[in-house]
Amino acid sequence: MTIKTNAGKRFWVRSSVATLCALAVVAGLNVGFMSPAKAELRIDITRGELKPMPIAVTRFPGEGVAETEIGQNLTQVIAADLERSGLFAPINEKAFIQSAASLAVNPNFAEWRAISAQALVNGRVVTEPNGLLRVEFRLWDVLAETQMSGVAYRTQPNNWRRIAHKIADEIYKRITGETGYFDTRIVYVSESGPADKRVKRLAIMDQDGANHRFLSDGRFLVLNPRFSPTAQEVVYMSYFNDKPRVYVLDIDTGELELLGDFPGMTFAPRFAPDGNSVVMSQALDGNSEIYELDLRTREKHQLTRHAAVDTSPSYSPDGSRIAFNSDRSGSQQIYVMNADGGGVQRISFGGGLYATPVWSPRGDLIAFTKSQGGRFYIGVMRPDGSGERLLAEGFLVEGPTWAPNGRVLMYHRQHPSRDGTKDRYRLYSIDLTGYNEREIVTPADGSDPAWSPLIP
């Protein structure tokens, strides 16, 4: 394994390459929007428990066998994304009355209302002469009998799954008014082996569990993976050669970079919103402080100076403030400070112990882990500490991470065994209403998830 330790200039070169790749992907998709008619169909996702909206996602017909198979796979992924959000109830295709052939001409809205569909999705798949796949889709408001959206995508045939996620994102956005989160990835710690000899590997997958692969071989313990703003790099802690240090991994190239060979232990890293710095904790001589490392100059700035344990820093979306947890008040609580370390204020006062604060991408909430009376919770509060709400409860729930739209959280949950030797760790997601908790299936045990931004 090759690790670079003085790669300030290389970081900027790599970022430029990542940007060019992102532009190439966007150009390859060639997204074109049709002019949708004004529609009133809308889900208000800020309310409490919602009754899912019935939606018909029809098969996308294709010209040949390959296109027909891709069309069927597309609709399955789109429907699964929408159903998992808890906001939509895809209707079984056996109930469909109108044929795909006649639907391609125009929807018979009366027939779709007859099966209680409020929204309708149809499309088609075509292979163009240059070998690119063209996927078209339309979203209809069945009650108003109007088209809400129409989009055409061009891409390589093996990229069809991303197109399905993008279509699901467009449907989610048009009906809820919020940005979607389906075209994203999850990096997490995959765990296996007995409790006294646990193997922890870095793993990555699509948000629905597809395209799973490992990023590390398990020889060294890994913890706290976090995505960069470009979704191309992951910062994490590793006990490489038994030294706890923070590293940056390029997901595409596999290139690994040590972020400063500092004395003591460095841990709990997280990128700044602009990607130009990383904030992390350093434990030295029994004291843990928070530092910021400038990735361009490799200069380290100490942000906290206190005899207490200060750790788990997380930037606000605009980079002006940092949330962290500290026991400086006598128990573990959440604090907020300016990005330069000034203006420290405690914001958690609800009783119990608070940990791992994570600022929402929207900036309106901070997620956290809480323990009280032998129970563990995932909750949210406003940046001033008001409006605390507990969303999930369990024997051990930890490590919240936000979807890029700030409306869904993911975390891990421990399922204890009777003898304590075969405890299971699983990933779960839950929305801000607290009603839609879903397990995210992984090949082995999973912990410490991190949600990527939308993929460029």
N, C-alpha and C positions, 0 to 999 in steps of 0.2 A: 504494500500500500504506500503510495507517494503522498506526502503531505507538505504543502507549501506554507511557510510561516511569514514571508515578507512580500505579500502580493497586493500591495496597495494599488499599483498601476494596473496589474492584471484584473483587479476587480472591475475597473472601469471598462476595460476592453471586453470582458465577459458580459457586462451589462449591455454594452452596445450591440453585441451579437444577439443577446436575448431580445432586444427591441426589434432588430431586423427580422428575427424568426417570427415574432409576434405579428409584424406587418405582413410577412409572407403568408401567414395563416389567414389573416383577415382578407388579404387580396385573393387568396385561393377560394375562400368561401363566396366572395362576390355577392354580398347580401343586398337585395333590392326590395324596398317596401312599396306595396301598392297603397293607394289612398283609401283607408277604411272609412266607412260611413260612421257617423256618430251613433254610439250605442249606450244604453243605460245599464246593461248587465254588469254588476259589480259586487265583489265580496268585500265586506269591511273586516279585515283581519285584526283590528285593534280591539274587537269585542271579546267576550268570554267564549264559552263553548259554542261552536258553530255546527250547524247541520251541513254536511258536505254538499256541494252543488252537483247535481247529476249532469254528466258531460258524456257525449258520445264521441269516441275517438275511433274513426273508421280506418280500415286497412288502406294503405296507400298502394294503388295498383301500379304494376310495372309492365314494361313492354316485353320482357323476357323472363326466363326462370330466375336468373340472378337478381334482376330488379324486383321481381315479385317477392322473393325471399327477404331482400333488404327492406322492402316496404312493410312486410309483416313484422320484421324485427323492430323497425322504427316505431310502429304504433304500440308495440308491447312496452318499449322503454318509455315512450311518452306517457302512456297510461299509468305505468308504475310510478314514475316521478310524481305525477299529479296526485295519485292516490296516497302516496307516502306523505305528502304535505299535510294531509288531513283536511284539506279544503275542498277536495273534489271527490266525487264518487263515479268512476268510469262505469258506464252501462255495458252489460254483457252483450257482445255482438250478436248473440243468438236472438236478441230482442229487436234487432234492426229490421225495419220494414223496407226502406228504400234500398235499391241495389247500388253497387259502386258505380256501375256504368251510367245510370241516370243521375247519380249524385254529381258526377263529373260535369254534367250540363248545368244543373242548378238544384239546390236542396228543395225537397218538398217539405216545407216546415211543419205542415199539419201532421205528417207521419212521424216526425221527430217529437213533436209535442205529445203525440199519442203515447209515446213510451217515456214521457216525463223528462226528456232531455231539455235542459235550459241553454246549453252551449253545444256546438257541433264542430268537430275538426275533421277535415278531409284533405287529401293531397294526392300526389303522384310522384313516381320515381322514373327518371329517364337517364340513360347513358348517352352522353354527347359524343360526336365524332372524335374529339380529342381524348376520349377515355374518362373524362371527369363525370362525376355523378351529379345530376341536377335533381334536387328535392324541392318540390313546391308544397306549400300548405296554406290552408285558409281556416280562419276561425270565425264562426258565425254565432250571432245572438239569435237563438231560435224564437224567443218570444217577440223580439222586435223585428225579426226577419231581415236583419242587416248583417253585412260583413264587418267584423271588428278588426281583422288583420289579415294580411296576405304577404307571404315572404317566400323568396326563392333562394336556395343555397347551392353553391357549386363547390365540390370538394373531391378528394380521392375516395374511391369506393370503400376502402378500409376505415374511413373516418366517419362512417355513418352513425356510430353511437354518439359522437359529439354533436352531430346535427340533431339527433333526437333530443338531447339535453337542451340544445339551443331553442328548439321549437317549444319544449316544455317551459323554458324560461320566458319566451315570448307570450305564451298563453297565460302564465302566472302573472306577468306584468300587466297585460291588457285587462285582466279581470279583477285583479286586486289593487292595481295602481302602484305596487311595490316591485322593486327589482327582484328577479328570480335568483336561484342559487343552485341550480341543477348542473350547470357546466362548471363543476369544481372538483377538486381532489382533496383527499384526506391523507395526511401523514400521521402515523401513530407508532406506538411501541408494541410489537408482536411478542407475546410471551409464551414460553413453553418450558417443560421440564418440572421436576419436583420443587417444592417450596424452598428447600435448602440449597438448590443448585439451579436457579432460574436462568434461562437463556432469554435475553432481550435483544430483539433485532428491530432495526428501523424498517418500516414498511410503508408503502404508498398504494392508494387505490382511488378509483372514482368515488364520488359521494354515494353511489348506490352499491358499492362493493365490487364493481367490475374492474377489469384490468389490474388485478392485484399483483404486486411484485415487491421483492425485498431490496432494500438499499444498503444493508449491512449484513455481514455474514454471521453475526452472533458471537464472535470471539471476544468482543469487548462490550461491556454494559453501555447502553445508550438511554438517555432520559431527555425530557423536555424539548421535543422537536417543535419548531415554529417556522412558518413560511415567511419568505421575503415578500414585499409588495408586488413583485413581478411573478410570483408563484413558480419561479424557476429554481430558487435556492432554498435550502432548509438550514437553519441554525439549530444546533442541539448540543447537549453535553455528552461526553463520552469518557469512559475510563480507559482510554487507549494507553497501553503499557502501564496500567494501574495508576495513571495520573489523571485526575478529574479536570478536564479542560473543555472549553467551548470551541466548536468547529462549525465551519460552513461547508455544505455539500452542494455541488451543482448537480441537480437531478438528471440532466440530460447527458452530461459528460462523465459523471462520477468523480470529478475532481474534488478533492478534500483540502480544506484550508484551515490551519490552526489560527485562532484569533488571539494572538499574543501569548507568549510563554511566561505568564505572570506567576509570581510565587503564590503559594496557598492553593485554594480550590476556587475555580470559576464555574458558575452554574446559573440556571434560570434565565437563559438569554432570550431576547426578543428584538426584532428589527424595529427601527423607527419607521414612521409612515412613508418617508421619502427614500428609504433604503440605504441612506448614506451612513448610518451609524447603528450600533447594537448596544442595547442597555442590558446589563447583567449584574449578578451579585458576585462578590469575591470574599471568601472567608480566609482570614489571616490572623494568626495568634488568638483564635477563639472568638473573633468578632467578624460579623458579616455586614458589609456595606454595599451600596449600589454605585456602579460606575457606568459611564458611557464611553464607548470606544468608537472614535471616528474612523470609518473604513477607508477614507481617502488618505489621511495623514498618519493613521495608526496611533494617534494621541489618545490617552486615557484621561478622563475627567471624573473625579470623585464627586458624587452628587449628595450622598448622606454622610454625616459624621456624628455617630451616636454609639454609645456603649451597647445598645440593644441590637437584636438581630433584625436587619432590614433586607428584604428579599422580594422576589416575585414581581418585578417592575413591569408595567404595561403602559404604553403611550396612549394618549387620547388621539383621535383620528387626525387632528390638525397638528399634532406633535408639540403642543404648547404645555401640556401637563403630563404627569406620570402618576399612576396609581401603584401602590405597593403595600405589602403587609409588614408589620413590625410589632414587637412586643415591648416597645418603649413605654407604654402605659401600664405595664405589668401583666398584660395578656395579649395574645395575638389579635391584632385589629387591622383594619384597612385605613390607609392614609392616602392623601393626594398632595402632590407638590408641583411647583413649576418645573419646567424641563431643565432649568439650571440648578435645581435642588433647593430653591428658596420657597417660602410660603407654605410650609408643611402644615397640613390640617388633618385631624382624625375625622372620618366620616361614618364609621360603623359604631352603633350604640345599642344594637338590638338584643344584647345578651348572647353569651356563648363566644366561641372563637371563630375568627374569620381568616380566610386564606385565599391564595391564588386569584387576586382580582384581575379581570380582563375587561378592558374598555370596549364597548360596542362600536362597530364600524360607523354607526350613525351618530355616536357621541352622546346619546341620550341616557344610556344605562351603563352600569358596571356589573358584570357577572362575578360571582364568588362562590367559594365553598364555605360552608358553615358547619360547625359541630357544636351540639348542645345536648346535654343529658344523655350521652351515649348514642345519639343519632346524628346522621350526616345529611346535609341538604345542599342542593344547588339553588341559588337565588340570584336576584338582581336588585339593584337599588340605583337611584339617581346619583350623579356625581357629587351632589351635596349631602348624600346619605339618606335622603328622604325616600319615601315610597318603597320600602323594602318588601319584596315578595319572594316567597319560597316556592319553587316550581317542581322540584323532584326531591324525594326522600328515600333513604336506604341505609343499609348497614354501613356501606362505605361508598359514597358517590363523590367523585373528585374530578379535577381538571377540566373546567368548562372552556369551551372555545366557540366563537361566534361564526355563523354563516355570514357571507359577505353582505347580505341585506339586513343584518341586525335583527332578524325576526325569529331565528331558530338557533338553538344551542346544541352542542354535542359534548359528551363527557363519558367517563367510564364508571362502571359499577362493579363492586365485588360481590360475588355470590359465595358465601362461606360454606364449607363442607363441615360435617359433624366433627371430624377429627382434626381439621385445620390443615390437612396435607394436600387436599385437592380443591382448594378454593378456585373459583372461576372468575375471570375478569372479562367483562363485555362492554362494548361501546353502545351508547344510546343517544338518541336525539330527542329533543322536546321543543315545542314552540312556546312563545311567550304567554300563551293562555294557560299553559301547564296541563292541557288535556290530551295532547297528542304525543305520547312517549313511544318511541319505536326503537327496537334493537337493530343495530347495524351489524350484520353477520360478517364475521371474519374467519379465516381458515383455522386460526388458533386463538388463544386468549389475546385480548387487546386492551391497552391502557394509554393514557396521556395523548388524546387525539389533538390535532391542529387542523383547522379548516382553511383551505386556500382561498385567495380572492378568486373572482371569476377569471377563467383562463383566457388570456388574450387571443 
